[in-house]
Amino acid sequence: RVVVFDILFTDEGARPEADREFAAAIRTNGRVVLAGELEIRPGQATLHLPYAPFRDEVAAWGLAQIDPGTDFAVREHLASVAGNPTLSWATARWLGVRLPPAADADKGRLGVNYYAPPGSLPWVSYHAALLPEGVSAGFFKNQVVFVGAHQSTGFTGAKKDDFGTAYTRLTQAFAPGTEIHATMLLNLLRG
């Protein structure tokens, strides 16, 4: 149904031919949502949109921002940031989901309903998805597919994409941002 990239493609790549191929693949698919980012520094906010040749071909784009609490747990949806929709809300809007009134307000927030502990949503590694024998035929047919990473290592202060959920205290497991975006979209799809 749609392919959602929780990966930033905001700049041109090292190989122009690869960029042209990716833009053509986005156009051919016709159902791709890309991520942007709002970088906030003291006294300055910079919007990083998907690279223009990609953005021109996408079905929609939304900000990859997630709003964790001081304990790095995500409890609320952000509908938008500075007037720009977030990734799950942009995807839901493109899918034609009837969104709650908070969909157009930066201050409008909804609680995230986690269905199960981190790692419970169906997933497949990226390399397996690309291999002919990696997944069964039709595995992705009529599915909403999120593409992202689970980076849980790195130096202190790095922008890690690893967050607490309602289950973290019980399981000690953290969820990648991609899984949280997918959960938020499920919340919106299920009302």
Rosetta constraint file for C-alpha pairs under 8 A:
AtomPair CA 1 CA 31 HARMONIC 6.91 0.50
AtomPair CA 1 CA 141 HARMONIC 7.40 0.50
AtomPair CA 1 CA 142 HARMONIC 4.77 0.50
AtomPair CA 1 CA 143 HARMONIC 5.19 0.50
AtomPair CA 1 CA 144 HARMONIC 5.39 0.50
AtomPair CA 1 CA 145 HARMONIC 7.93 0.50
AtomPair CA 2 CA 31 HARMONIC 4.84 0.50
AtomPair CA 2 CA 32 HARMONIC 5.82 0.50
AtomPair CA 2 CA 33 HARMONIC 7.35 0.50
AtomPair CA 2 CA 143 HARMONIC 6.91 0.50
AtomPair CA 2 CA 144 HARMONIC 5.00 0.50
AtomPair CA 2 CA 145 HARMONIC 6.29 0.50
AtomPair CA 3 CA 31 HARMONIC 6.23 0.50
AtomPair CA 3 CA 32 HARMONIC 4.83 0.50
AtomPair CA 3 CA 33 HARMONIC 6.20 0.50
AtomPair CA 3 CA 144 HARMONIC 6.10 0.50
AtomPair CA 3 CA 145 HARMONIC 4.84 0.50
AtomPair CA 3 CA 146 HARMONIC 5.94 0.50
AtomPair CA 3 CA 147 HARMONIC 7.31 0.50
AtomPair CA 4 CA 32 HARMONIC 5.91 0.50
AtomPair CA 4 CA 33 HARMONIC 4.68 0.50
AtomPair CA 4 CA 34 HARMONIC 6.09 0.50
AtomPair CA 4 CA 35 HARMONIC 7.98 0.50
AtomPair CA 4 CA 91 HARMONIC 7.58 0.50
AtomPair CA 4 CA 144 HARMONIC 7.55 0.50
AtomPair CA 4 CA 145 HARMONIC 6.07 0.50
AtomPair CA 4 CA 146 HARMONIC 4.65 0.50
AtomPair CA 4 CA 147 HARMONIC 6.07 0.50
AtomPair CA 5 CA 32 HARMONIC 7.67 0.50
AtomPair CA 5 CA 33 HARMONIC 6.24 0.50
AtomPair CA 5 CA 34 HARMONIC 5.11 0.50
AtomPair CA 5 CA 35 HARMONIC 6.23 0.50
AtomPair CA 5 CA 146 HARMONIC 5.86 0.50
AtomPair CA 5 CA 147 HARMONIC 4.78 0.50
AtomPair CA 5 CA 148 HARMONIC 6.23 0.50
AtomPair CA 6 CA 34 HARMONIC 6.93 0.50
AtomPair CA 6 CA 35 HARMONIC 5.70 0.50
AtomPair CA 6 CA 64 HARMONIC 6.47 0.50
AtomPair CA 6 CA 87 HARMONIC 7.85 0.50
AtomPair CA 6 CA 146 HARMONIC 6.88 0.50
AtomPair CA 6 CA 147 HARMONIC 5.87 0.50
AtomPair CA 6 CA 148 HARMONIC 4.92 0.50
AtomPair CA 6 CA 149 HARMONIC 7.86 0.50
AtomPair CA 6 CA 177 HARMONIC 7.96 0.50
AtomPair CA 6 CA 178 HARMONIC 5.98 0.50
AtomPair CA 7 CA 34 HARMONIC 7.42 0.50
AtomPair CA 7 CA 35 HARMONIC 6.21 0.50
AtomPair CA 7 CA 147 HARMONIC 7.32 0.50
AtomPair CA 7 CA 148 HARMONIC 5.79 0.50
AtomPair CA 7 CA 149 HARMONIC 7.82 0.50
AtomPair CA 8 CA 34 HARMONIC 7.44 0.50
AtomPair CA 8 CA 35 HARMONIC 5.60 0.50
AtomPair CA 8 CA 36 HARMONIC 6.15 0.50
AtomPair CA 8 CA 37 HARMONIC 7.62 0.50
AtomPair CA 8 CA 50 HARMONIC 6.87 0.50
AtomPair CA 9 CA 34 HARMONIC 7.67 0.50
AtomPair CA 9 CA 35 HARMONIC 7.43 0.50
AtomPair CA 9 CA 36 HARMONIC 7.81 0.50
AtomPair CA 9 CA 50 HARMONIC 5.33 0.50
AtomPair CA 9 CA 51 HARMONIC 5.98 0.50
AtomPair CA 10 CA 36 HARMONIC 7.08 0.50
AtomPair CA 10 CA 48 HARMONIC 6.19 0.50
AtomPair CA 10 CA 49 HARMONIC 5.72 0.50
AtomPair CA 10 CA 50 HARMONIC 4.25 0.50
AtomPair CA 10 CA 51 HARMONIC 4.40 0.50
AtomPair CA 11 CA 50 HARMONIC 7.31 0.50
AtomPair CA 11 CA 51 HARMONIC 5.17 0.50
AtomPair CA 12 CA 16 HARMONIC 7.42 0.50
AtomPair CA 12 CA 19 HARMONIC 6.93 0.50
AtomPair CA 12 CA 51 HARMONIC 6.42 0.50
AtomPair CA 13 CA 18 HARMONIC 7.48 0.50
AtomPair CA 13 CA 19 HARMONIC 6.32 0.50
AtomPair CA 15 CA 19 HARMONIC 6.66 0.50
AtomPair CA 16 CA 20 HARMONIC 6.29 0.50
AtomPair CA 17 CA 21 HARMONIC 6.21 0.50
AtomPair CA 18 CA 22 HARMONIC 6.12 0.50
AtomPair CA 19 CA 23 HARMONIC 6.11 0.50
AtomPair CA 20 CA 24 HARMONIC 6.11 0.50
AtomPair CA 20 CA 53 HARMONIC 7.96 0.50
AtomPair CA 21 CA 25 HARMONIC 6.11 0.50
AtomPair CA 22 CA 26 HARMONIC 6.19 0.50
AtomPair CA 22 CA 54 HARMONIC 7.53 0.50
AtomPair CA 23 CA 27 HARMONIC 6.23 0.50
AtomPair CA 23 CA 53 HARMONIC 6.29 0.50
AtomPair CA 23 CA 54 HARMONIC 5.08 0.50
AtomPair CA 23 CA 57 HARMONIC 6.57 0.50
AtomPair CA 24 CA 28 HARMONIC 6.03 0.50
AtomPair CA 24 CA 57 HARMONIC 7.98 0.50
AtomPair CA 25 CA 29 HARMONIC 6.04 0.50
AtomPair CA 26 CA 30 HARMONIC 6.06 0.50
AtomPair CA 26 CA 31 HARMONIC 7.45 0.50
AtomPair CA 26 CA 32 HARMONIC 6.11 0.50
AtomPair CA 26 CA 54 HARMONIC 7.25 0.50
AtomPair CA 26 CA 57 HARMONIC 6.03 0.50
AtomPair CA 26 CA 58 HARMONIC 6.31 0.50
AtomPair CA 27 CA 57 HARMONIC 5.11 0.50
AtomPair CA 27 CA 58 HARMONIC 6.90 0.50
AtomPair CA 30 CA 57 HARMONIC 7.54 0.50
AtomPair CA 30 CA 58 HARMONIC 6.80 0.50
AtomPair CA 30 CA 59 HARMONIC 6.31 0.50
AtomPair CA 31 CA 58 HARMONIC 6.98 0.50
AtomPair CA 31 CA 59 HARMONIC 5.48 0.50
AtomPair CA 32 CA 58 HARMONIC 5.33 0.50
AtomPair CA 32 CA 59 HARMONIC 5.47 0.50
AtomPair CA 32 CA 60 HARMONIC 7.00 0.50
AtomPair CA 33 CA 58 HARMONIC 5.89 0.50
AtomPair CA 33 CA 59 HARMONIC 5.79 0.50
AtomPair CA 33 CA 60 HARMONIC 4.89 0.50
AtomPair CA 33 CA 61 HARMONIC 5.09 0.50
AtomPair CA 33 CA 62 HARMONIC 7.49 0.50
AtomPair CA 33 CA 87 HARMONIC 7.86 0.50
AtomPair CA 33 CA 91 HARMONIC 6.66 0.50
AtomPair CA 34 CA 50 HARMONIC 6.68 0.50
AtomPair CA 34 CA 55 HARMONIC 7.62 0.50
AtomPair CA 34 CA 58 HARMONIC 7.00 0.50
AtomPair CA 34 CA 60 HARMONIC 6.77 0.50
AtomPair CA 34 CA 61 HARMONIC 4.73 0.50
AtomPair CA 34 CA 62 HARMONIC 6.63 0.50
AtomPair CA 34 CA 87 HARMONIC 7.78 0.50
AtomPair CA 35 CA 49 HARMONIC 7.52 0.50
AtomPair CA 35 CA 50 HARMONIC 6.55 0.50
AtomPair CA 35 CA 61 HARMONIC 5.58 0.50
AtomPair CA 35 CA 62 HARMONIC 5.18 0.50
AtomPair CA 35 CA 63 HARMONIC 5.38 0.50
AtomPair CA 35 CA 64 HARMONIC 5.47 0.50
AtomPair CA 35 CA 87 HARMONIC 6.32 0.50
AtomPair CA 36 CA 47 HARMONIC 7.49 0.50
AtomPair CA 36 CA 48 HARMONIC 5.54 0.50
AtomPair CA 36 CA 49 HARMONIC 4.67 0.50
AtomPair CA 36 CA 50 HARMONIC 5.59 0.50
AtomPair CA 36 CA 61 HARMONIC 6.87 0.50
AtomPair CA 36 CA 62 HARMONIC 5.83 0.50
AtomPair CA 36 CA 63 HARMONIC 4.57 0.50
AtomPair CA 36 CA 64 HARMONIC 5.96 0.50
AtomPair CA 37 CA 47 HARMONIC 6.00 0.50
AtomPair CA 37 CA 48 HARMONIC 5.10 0.50
AtomPair CA 37 CA 49 HARMONIC 6.67 0.50
AtomPair CA 37 CA 63 HARMONIC 5.06 0.50
AtomPair CA 37 CA 64 HARMONIC 5.74 0.50
AtomPair CA 37 CA 65 HARMONIC 6.53 0.50
AtomPair CA 38 CA 45 HARMONIC 6.63 0.50
AtomPair CA 38 CA 46 HARMONIC 5.69 0.50
AtomPair CA 38 CA 47 HARMONIC 4.50 0.50
AtomPair CA 38 CA 48 HARMONIC 6.08 0.50
AtomPair CA 38 CA 63 HARMONIC 6.97 0.50
AtomPair CA 38 CA 65 HARMONIC 7.35 0.50
AtomPair CA 38 CA 81 HARMONIC 7.82 0.50
AtomPair CA 39 CA 45 HARMONIC 5.60 0.50
AtomPair CA 39 CA 46 HARMONIC 5.08 0.50
AtomPair CA 39 CA 47 HARMONIC 6.26 0.50
AtomPair CA 39 CA 48 HARMONIC 7.35 0.50
AtomPair CA 40 CA 44 HARMONIC 6.07 0.50
AtomPair CA 40 CA 45 HARMONIC 4.45 0.50
AtomPair CA 40 CA 46 HARMONIC 6.50 0.50
AtomPair CA 41 CA 45 HARMONIC 6.09 0.50
AtomPair CA 49 CA 55 HARMONIC 7.76 0.50
AtomPair CA 50 CA 54 HARMONIC 6.46 0.50
AtomPair CA 50 CA 55 HARMONIC 5.41 0.50
AtomPair CA 50 CA 61 HARMONIC 7.69 0.50
AtomPair CA 51 CA 55 HARMONIC 5.95 0.50
AtomPair CA 52 CA 56 HARMONIC 5.92 0.50
AtomPair CA 53 CA 57 HARMONIC 6.95 0.50
AtomPair CA 54 CA 58 HARMONIC 6.50 0.50
AtomPair CA 55 CA 61 HARMONIC 7.52 0.50
AtomPair CA 59 CA 94 HARMONIC 7.20 0.50
AtomPair CA 60 CA 90 HARMONIC 6.43 0.50
AtomPair CA 60 CA 91 HARMONIC 6.91 0.50
AtomPair CA 60 CA 94 HARMONIC 6.72 0.50
AtomPair CA 61 CA 85 HARMONIC 8.00 0.50
AtomPair CA 61 CA 87 HARMONIC 6.66 0.50
AtomPair CA 61 CA 90 HARMONIC 6.30 0.50
AtomPair CA 61 CA 91 HARMONIC 7.66 0.50
AtomPair CA 62 CA 84 HARMONIC 6.92 0.50
AtomPair CA 62 CA 85 HARMONIC 5.20 0.50
AtomPair CA 62 CA 86 HARMONIC 4.52 0.50
AtomPair CA 62 CA 87 HARMONIC 3.99 0.50
AtomPair CA 62 CA 88 HARMONIC 7.39 0.50
AtomPair CA 62 CA 89 HARMONIC 7.46 0.50
AtomPair CA 62 CA 90 HARMONIC 5.39 0.50
AtomPair CA 62 CA 91 HARMONIC 7.66 0.50
AtomPair CA 63 CA 80 HARMONIC 7.78 0.50
AtomPair CA 63 CA 81 HARMONIC 7.67 0.50
AtomPair CA 63 CA 84 HARMONIC 6.92 0.50
AtomPair CA 63 CA 85 HARMONIC 6.20 0.50
AtomPair CA 63 CA 86 HARMONIC 4.26 0.50
AtomPair CA 63 CA 87 HARMONIC 5.09 0.50
AtomPair CA 64 CA 86 HARMONIC 6.13 0.50
AtomPair CA 64 CA 87 HARMONIC 5.52 0.50
AtomPair CA 65 CA 81 HARMONIC 7.96 0.50
AtomPair CA 65 CA 86 HARMONIC 6.59 0.50
AtomPair CA 65 CA 87 HARMONIC 7.82 0.50
AtomPair CA 66 CA 74 HARMONIC 7.34 0.50
AtomPair CA 66 CA 77 HARMONIC 7.63 0.50
AtomPair CA 66 CA 78 HARMONIC 7.06 0.50
AtomPair CA 66 CA 177 HARMONIC 7.42 0.50
AtomPair CA 67 CA 74 HARMONIC 6.21 0.50
AtomPair CA 67 CA 76 HARMONIC 7.16 0.50
AtomPair CA 67 CA 77 HARMONIC 7.57 0.50
AtomPair CA 67 CA 78 HARMONIC 7.01 0.50
AtomPair CA 68 CA 72 HARMONIC 4.79 0.50
AtomPair CA 68 CA 73 HARMONIC 5.07 0.50
AtomPair CA 68 CA 74 HARMONIC 4.42 0.50
AtomPair CA 68 CA 75 HARMONIC 7.11 0.50
AtomPair CA 68 CA 163 HARMONIC 7.26 0.50
AtomPair CA 69 CA 73 HARMONIC 5.45 0.50
AtomPair CA 69 CA 74 HARMONIC 6.29 0.50
AtomPair CA 69 CA 75 HARMONIC 7.60 0.50
AtomPair CA 71 CA 164 HARMONIC 7.68 0.50
AtomPair CA 72 CA 163 HARMONIC 5.49 0.50
AtomPair CA 72 CA 164 HARMONIC 5.73 0.50
AtomPair CA 73 CA 163 HARMONIC 5.43 0.50
AtomPair CA 73 CA 164 HARMONIC 3.83 0.50
AtomPair CA 73 CA 165 HARMONIC 5.39 0.50
AtomPair CA 73 CA 166 HARMONIC 7.71 0.50
AtomPair CA 74 CA 112 HARMONIC 7.57 0.50
AtomPair CA 74 CA 163 HARMONIC 6.58 0.50
AtomPair CA 74 CA 164 HARMONIC 6.13 0.50
AtomPair CA 74 CA 165 HARMONIC 5.88 0.50
AtomPair CA 75 CA 111 HARMONIC 5.66 0.50
AtomPair CA 75 CA 112 HARMONIC 5.36 0.50
AtomPair CA 75 CA 165 HARMONIC 7.08 0.50
AtomPair CA 75 CA 166 HARMONIC 7.54 0.50
AtomPair CA 76 CA 109 HARMONIC 6.00 0.50
AtomPair CA 76 CA 110 HARMONIC 5.33 0.50
AtomPair CA 76 CA 111 HARMONIC 4.29 0.50
AtomPair CA 76 CA 112 HARMONIC 5.11 0.50
AtomPair CA 77 CA 109 HARMONIC 5.42 0.50
AtomPair CA 77 CA 110 HARMONIC 5.21 0.50
AtomPair CA 77 CA 111 HARMONIC 6.10 0.50
AtomPair CA 77 CA 112 HARMONIC 6.04 0.50
AtomPair CA 77 CA 184 HARMONIC 6.80 0.50
AtomPair CA 78 CA 86 HARMONIC 6.68 0.50
AtomPair CA 78 CA 106 HARMONIC 7.10 0.50
AtomPair CA 78 CA 107 HARMONIC 7.90 0.50
AtomPair CA 78 CA 108 HARMONIC 7.05 0.50
AtomPair CA 78 CA 109 HARMONIC 5.52 0.50
AtomPair CA 78 CA 110 HARMONIC 7.43 0.50
AtomPair CA 79 CA 85 HARMONIC 5.96 0.50
AtomPair CA 79 CA 86 HARMONIC 5.84 0.50
AtomPair CA 79 CA 89 HARMONIC 6.01 0.50
AtomPair CA 79 CA 102 HARMONIC 6.31 0.50
AtomPair CA 79 CA 103 HARMONIC 4.97 0.50
AtomPair CA 79 CA 104 HARMONIC 6.68 0.50
AtomPair CA 79 CA 105 HARMONIC 6.63 0.50
AtomPair CA 79 CA 106 HARMONIC 6.29 0.50
AtomPair CA 79 CA 108 HARMONIC 6.38 0.50
AtomPair CA 79 CA 109 HARMONIC 6.50 0.50
AtomPair CA 80 CA 84 HARMONIC 5.09 0.50
AtomPair CA 80 CA 85 HARMONIC 4.07 0.50
AtomPair CA 80 CA 86 HARMONIC 5.09 0.50
AtomPair CA 80 CA 89 HARMONIC 7.76 0.50
AtomPair CA 80 CA 103 HARMONIC 7.07 0.50
AtomPair CA 80 CA 104 HARMONIC 6.78 0.50
AtomPair CA 80 CA 105 HARMONIC 6.46 0.50
AtomPair CA 80 CA 106 HARMONIC 5.01 0.50
AtomPair CA 81 CA 85 HARMONIC 6.46 0.50
AtomPair CA 81 CA 86 HARMONIC 6.97 0.50
AtomPair CA 81 CA 106 HARMONIC 5.44 0.50
AtomPair CA 82 CA 106 HARMONIC 6.48 0.50
AtomPair CA 83 CA 104 HARMONIC 7.45 0.50
AtomPair CA 83 CA 105 HARMONIC 7.32 0.50
AtomPair CA 83 CA 106 HARMONIC 6.54 0.50
AtomPair CA 85 CA 89 HARMONIC 6.04 0.50
AtomPair CA 85 CA 90 HARMONIC 5.59 0.50
AtomPair CA 85 CA 103 HARMONIC 7.82 0.50
AtomPair CA 85 CA 104 HARMONIC 7.75 0.50
AtomPair CA 86 CA 90 HARMONIC 5.99 0.50
AtomPair CA 87 CA 91 HARMONIC 6.15 0.50
AtomPair CA 87 CA 181 HARMONIC 7.05 0.50
AtomPair CA 88 CA 92 HARMONIC 6.09 0.50
AtomPair CA 88 CA 181 HARMONIC 5.65 0.50
AtomPair CA 88 CA 182 HARMONIC 7.08 0.50
AtomPair CA 88 CA 184 HARMONIC 6.20 0.50
AtomPair CA 88 CA 185 HARMONIC 5.01 0.50
AtomPair CA 89 CA 93 HARMONIC 6.04 0.50
AtomPair CA 89 CA 103 HARMONIC 7.02 0.50
AtomPair CA 89 CA 185 HARMONIC 7.05 0.50
AtomPair CA 89 CA 188 HARMONIC 7.82 0.50
AtomPair CA 90 CA 94 HARMONIC 6.17 0.50
AtomPair CA 91 CA 95 HARMONIC 6.19 0.50
AtomPair CA 91 CA 185 HARMONIC 7.52 0.50
AtomPair CA 92 CA 96 HARMONIC 6.36 0.50
AtomPair CA 92 CA 97 HARMONIC 5.33 0.50
AtomPair CA 92 CA 99 HARMONIC 7.66 0.50
AtomPair CA 92 CA 185 HARMONIC 6.46 0.50
AtomPair CA 92 CA 188 HARMONIC 6.78 0.50
AtomPair CA 92 CA 189 HARMONIC 7.00 0.50
AtomPair CA 93 CA 97 HARMONIC 5.57 0.50
AtomPair CA 93 CA 98 HARMONIC 7.48 0.50
AtomPair CA 93 CA 99 HARMONIC 7.22 0.50
AtomPair CA 97 CA 188 HARMONIC 7.31 0.50
AtomPair CA 97 CA 189 HARMONIC 6.35 0.50
AtomPair CA 99 CA 103 HARMONIC 6.09 0.50
AtomPair CA 99 CA 188 HARMONIC 6.91 0.50
AtomPair CA 101 CA 105 HARMONIC 7.80 0.50
AtomPair CA 101 CA 108 HARMONIC 7.73 0.50
AtomPair CA 102 CA 106 HARMONIC 7.76 0.50
AtomPair CA 102 CA 107 HARMONIC 7.54 0.50
AtomPair CA 102 CA 108 HARMONIC 4.21 0.50
AtomPair CA 102 CA 109 HARMONIC 6.36 0.50
AtomPair CA 102 CA 110 HARMONIC 7.83 0.50
AtomPair CA 103 CA 108 HARMONIC 6.96 0.50
AtomPair CA 104 CA 108 HARMONIC 7.59 0.50
AtomPair CA 112 CA 183 HARMONIC 7.71 0.50
AtomPair CA 112 CA 184 HARMONIC 6.35 0.50
AtomPair CA 112 CA 187 HARMONIC 7.24 0.50
AtomPair CA 113 CA 183 HARMONIC 7.61 0.50
AtomPair CA 113 CA 184 HARMONIC 7.65 0.50
AtomPair CA 113 CA 187 HARMONIC 6.53 0.50
AtomPair CA 114 CA 165 HARMONIC 7.28 0.50
AtomPair CA 114 CA 166 HARMONIC 6.64 0.50
AtomPair CA 114 CA 183 HARMONIC 6.71 0.50
AtomPair CA 115 CA 183 HARMONIC 7.89 0.50
AtomPair CA 116 CA 120 HARMONIC 6.02 0.50
AtomPair CA 116 CA 121 HARMONIC 7.98 0.50
AtomPair CA 116 CA 167 HARMONIC 7.45 0.50
AtomPair CA 117 CA 165 HARMONIC 7.71 0.50
AtomPair CA 117 CA 166 HARMONIC 7.88 0.50
AtomPair CA 117 CA 167 HARMONIC 5.38 0.50
AtomPair CA 117 CA 168 HARMONIC 7.51 0.50
AtomPair CA 117 CA 171 HARMONIC 7.43 0.50
AtomPair CA 117 CA 173 HARMONIC 7.56 0.50
AtomPair CA 118 CA 165 HARMONIC 7.55 0.50
AtomPair CA 118 CA 167 HARMONIC 7.51 0.50
AtomPair CA 118 CA 173 HARMONIC 6.31 0.50
AtomPair CA 118 CA 174 HARMONIC 6.20 0.50
AtomPair CA 118 CA 175 HARMONIC 5.03 0.50
AtomPair CA 118 CA 179 HARMONIC 7.69 0.50
AtomPair CA 119 CA 175 HARMONIC 7.04 0.50
AtomPair CA 119 CA 179 HARMONIC 7.87 0.50
AtomPair CA 121 CA 179 HARMONIC 7.48 0.50
AtomPair CA 124 CA 128 HARMONIC 6.66 0.50
AtomPair CA 124 CA 129 HARMONIC 6.67 0.50
AtomPair CA 125 CA 129 HARMONIC 6.45 0.50
AtomPair CA 126 CA 130 HARMONIC 6.56 0.50
AtomPair CA 126 CA 147 HARMONIC 7.84 0.50
AtomPair CA 127 CA 131 HARMONIC 6.43 0.50
AtomPair CA 127 CA 134 HARMONIC 7.77 0.50
AtomPair CA 128 CA 133 HARMONIC 7.70 0.50
AtomPair CA 128 CA 134 HARMONIC 4.25 0.50
AtomPair CA 128 CA 135 HARMONIC 6.62 0.50
AtomPair CA 129 CA 134 HARMONIC 5.56 0.50
AtomPair CA 129 CA 135 HARMONIC 6.06 0.50
AtomPair CA 130 CA 134 HARMONIC 6.81 0.50
AtomPair CA 131 CA 135 HARMONIC 7.61 0.50
AtomPair CA 135 CA 139 HARMONIC 6.35 0.50
AtomPair CA 140 CA 144 HARMONIC 7.87 0.50
AtomPair CA 140 CA 145 HARMONIC 7.24 0.50
AtomPair CA 146 CA 178 HARMONIC 6.73 0.50
AtomPair CA 146 CA 182 HARMONIC 6.81 0.50
AtomPair CA 147 CA 178 HARMONIC 7.24 0.50
AtomPair CA 148 CA 178 HARMONIC 5.58 0.50
AtomPair CA 149 CA 161 HARMONIC 7.95 0.50
AtomPair CA 149 CA 176 HARMONIC 7.10 0.50
AtomPair CA 149 CA 178 HARMONIC 6.98 0.50
AtomPair CA 150 CA 161 HARMONIC 6.53 0.50
AtomPair CA 150 CA 162 HARMONIC 7.00 0.50
AtomPair CA 150 CA 175 HARMONIC 7.90 0.50
AtomPair CA 150 CA 176 HARMONIC 5.03 0.50
AtomPair CA 150 CA 177 HARMONIC 7.59 0.50
AtomPair CA 150 CA 178 HARMONIC 7.75 0.50
AtomPair CA 151 CA 160 HARMONIC 6.22 0.50
AtomPair CA 151 CA 161 HARMONIC 5.73 0.50
AtomPair CA 151 CA 162 HARMONIC 6.70 0.50
AtomPair CA 151 CA 176 HARMONIC 7.22 0.50
AtomPair CA 152 CA 160 HARMONIC 6.29 0.50
AtomPair CA 152 CA 161 HARMONIC 6.74 0.50
AtomPair CA 152 CA 162 HARMONIC 5.74 0.50
AtomPair CA 152 CA 176 HARMONIC 7.91 0.50
AtomPair CA 153 CA 160 HARMONIC 7.47 0.50
AtomPair CA 154 CA 158 HARMONIC 6.38 0.50
AtomPair CA 154 CA 160 HARMONIC 7.42 0.50
AtomPair CA 161 CA 176 HARMONIC 5.44 0.50
AtomPair CA 161 CA 177 HARMONIC 5.35 0.50
AtomPair CA 162 CA 174 HARMONIC 5.83 0.50
AtomPair CA 162 CA 175 HARMONIC 5.42 0.50
AtomPair CA 162 CA 176 HARMONIC 4.57 0.50
AtomPair CA 162 CA 177 HARMONIC 6.16 0.50
AtomPair CA 163 CA 174 HARMONIC 5.22 0.50
AtomPair CA 163 CA 175 HARMONIC 5.22 0.50
AtomPair CA 163 CA 176 HARMONIC 6.25 0.50
AtomPair CA 163 CA 177 HARMONIC 6.80 0.50
AtomPair CA 164 CA 168 HARMONIC 5.44 0.50
AtomPair CA 164 CA 173 HARMONIC 7.36 0.50
AtomPair CA 164 CA 174 HARMONIC 4.92 0.50
AtomPair CA 164 CA 175 HARMONIC 6.28 0.50
AtomPair CA 165 CA 174 HARMONIC 6.80 0.50
AtomPair CA 165 CA 175 HARMONIC 6.99 0.50
AtomPair CA 167 CA 171 HARMONIC 6.07 0.50
AtomPair CA 167 CA 172 HARMONIC 7.71 0.50
AtomPair CA 167 CA 173 HARMONIC 7.53 0.50
AtomPair CA 168 CA 172 HARMONIC 4.74 0.50
AtomPair CA 168 CA 173 HARMONIC 5.21 0.50
AtomPair CA 168 CA 174 HARMONIC 6.14 0.50
AtomPair CA 175 CA 179 HARMONIC 6.28 0.50
AtomPair CA 175 CA 180 HARMONIC 6.80 0.50
AtomPair CA 176 CA 180 HARMONIC 6.65 0.50
AtomPair CA 177 CA 181 HARMONIC 6.16 0.50
AtomPair CA 178 CA 182 HARMONIC 6.21 0.50
AtomPair CA 179 CA 183 HARMONIC 6.11 0.50
AtomPair CA 180 CA 184 HARMONIC 6.12 0.50
AtomPair CA 181 CA 185 HARMONIC 6.22 0.50
AtomPair CA 182 CA 186 HARMONIC 6.21 0.50
AtomPair CA 183 CA 187 HARMONIC 6.22 0.50
AtomPair CA 184 CA 188 HARMONIC 6.36 0.50
AtomPair CA 185 CA 189 HARMONIC 6.07 0.50
AtomPair CA 186 CA 190 HARMONIC 5.97 0.50
AtomPair CA 187 CA 191 HARMONIC 5.98 0.50
